Amino acid sequence: MKGTQTSAKSTNATAEKTDEKYDGFTDEERSAMKERAQELKAAARRGPRAAKADAESEVLAKIAEMPEADRVLAERLHDIVKAGAPDLSPKLWYGMPAYARNGKVVCFFQSAQKFKTRYATLGFSDQANLDEGTMWPTAFALTELTAADEARIGALIEKAAN
């Protein structure tokens, strides 16, 4: 009986070695999960008192690591969030800059590089107060920010945070 059982780990390794299609997590998804585990460990070590200052430094450092196009968007979004919703706290969330209320993510920035997509994303969680009837958008593709885009995002951030 023991000889006929194959673990999922060895089956996955075999599939990857033989170039068979594997429908599990991508390298980018696995990396994001590892980053999230590290974030949780760091937050636990830090404790609640130092969390806010350290978290913002971590967000700014993560933004600084981004390719120029994503970095420009992320820096501008960071400024918009800080101005429009100063009560939201910056934090890393799956390796992405995010902004939280009472520890729960309200919105986040996903760089195009993160999952190798053609555009960056500004996303909102279910904690965001954006409800509008029975259907509303929760994510926006970003390729650049015009003054009109910034005004719209500022209004969304303010609404989401209230």
C-alpha positions in Angstrom: 0.0 0.0 0.0 2.8 2.4 0.9 4.4 2.0 -2.5 1.3 3.2 -4.4 0.9 6.4 -2.5 2.5 9.5 -4.0 2.7 12.8 -2.1 1.4 16.0 -3.7 4.9 17.5 -3.3 6.6 14.8 -5.3 3.8 14.9 -7.9 4.2 18.6 -8.3 7.9 18.3 -8.6 7.5 15.7 -11.3 5.0 17.8 -13.2 7.4 20.8 -13.1 10.4 18.7 -14.2 8.5 17.2 -17.2 7.1 20.6 -18.3 3.5 19.3 -17.8 0.9 22.0 -17.1 0.6 22.6 -13.4 -2.4 24.5 -12.2 -1.1 25.4 -8.8 0.3 28.8 -7.7 2.6 30.8 -10.0 6.0 31.8 -8.8 4.7 35.4 -8.3 1.8 34.1 -6.2 4.1 32.0 -4.1 6.4 35.0 -3.6 3.4 37.2 -2.5 2.4 34.6 0.0 6.0 34.4 1.4 6.1 38.2 1.6 2.8 38.1 3.5 4.1 35.6 6.0 7.2 37.8 6.6 5.0 40.8 7.1 3.0 39.1 9.7 6.1 37.9 11.5 7.6 41.4 11.4 4.4 43.0 12.7 4.3 40.5 15.6 7.9 41.3 16.5 7.4 45.1 16.3 4.4 45.3 18.6 1.7 47.9 18.4 3.6 51.0 19.5 6.3 51.1 16.8 4.1 49.6 14.1 2.9 52.8 12.4 6.3 54.5 11.8 8.0 51.2 10.8 5.1 50.2 8.5 5.3 53.5 6.6 9.0 53.2 6.2 8.5 49.7 4.8 5.9 50.9 2.4 8.2 53.7 1.2 11.1 51.2 0.8 8.9 48.9 -1.2 7.8 51.7 -3.5 11.4 52.8 -3.9 12.3 49.2 -5.2 9.7 49.4 -8.0 10.5 50.1 -11.7 10.2 53.8 -12.5 6.8 53.7 -14.1 5.2 51.9 -11.1 7.2 53.9 -8.6 5.9 57.2 -10.0 2.3 55.9 -9.7 2.8 54.4 -6.2 4.5 57.6 -4.9 1.7 59.8 -6.2 -1.0 57.4 -4.8 0.8 57.4 -1.4 0.6 61.2 -1.3 -3.1 61.1 -2.4 -4.0 58.6 0.3 -2.1 60.5 3.0 -3.9 63.8 2.0 -7.4 62.4 1.5 -7.5 59.8 4.3 -4.9 60.6 6.9 -6.5 58.2 9.3 -5.5 55.2 7.1 -2.3 53.6 8.1 0.2 52.5 5.4 1.3 48.9 5.6 2.6 46.2 3.4 0.1 43.6 2.3 1.4 40.6 0.3 4.4 42.8 -0.6 2.2 45.6 -1.9 1.7 49.1 -0.5 -1.7 49.2 1.3 -3.6 51.5 3.6 -5.6 50.2 6.5 -8.2 51.3 9.0 -8.0 49.5 12.4 -5.5 47.0 10.9 -7.8 46.0 8.0 -6.8 46.9 4.4 -9.0 49.4 2.7 -7.0 50.0 -0.5 -3.8 48.8 -2.1 -1.5 49.4 -5.0 -0.4 46.5 -7.1 2.5 47.3 -9.4 2.4 45.9 -13.0 5.6 44.1 -12.2 4.1 42.2 -9.2 2.3 39.7 -11.3 3.8 40.6 -14.7 0.7 42.4 -16.0 0.5 45.3 -18.5 -0.8 47.8 -16.0 -0.7 48.7 -12.3 -3.8 48.4 -10.2 -5.4 50.5 -7.5 -7.7 48.1 -5.6 -10.2 48.4 -2.8 -11.2 45.7 -0.3 -14.6 45.0 1.1 -13.6 47.3 4.0 -13.8 50.3 1.6 -17.1 52.2 1.8 -17.6 52.4 -1.9 -21.0 50.7 -2.0 -23.2 52.2 -4.8 -26.4 50.4 -5.5 -26.0 46.7 -6.2 -22.7 46.9 -8.2 -19.6 49.1 -8.1 -15.9 48.8 -9.2 -13.3 47.6 -6.7 -10.2 47.9 -8.8 -8.8 50.3 -11.4 -6.1 49.8 -14.0 -3.5 52.6 -13.9 -1.0 53.4 -16.7 -0.4 57.0 -15.7 -2.1 59.7 -13.6 -3.6 62.8 -15.0 -4.9 65.7 -12.8 -8.4 64.4 -13.5 -7.4 60.9 -12.5 -5.8 62.2 -9.3 -9.0 64.1 -8.4 -11.1 61.0 -9.0 -8.8 58.8 -7.0 -8.8 61.4 -4.2 -12.6 61.3 -4.0 -12.6 57.5 -4.1 -10.1 57.3 -1.3 -12.0 59.8 0.9 -15.3 57.9 0.3 -13.6 54.5 0.9 -12.1 55.7 4.2 -15.3 57.0 5.7 
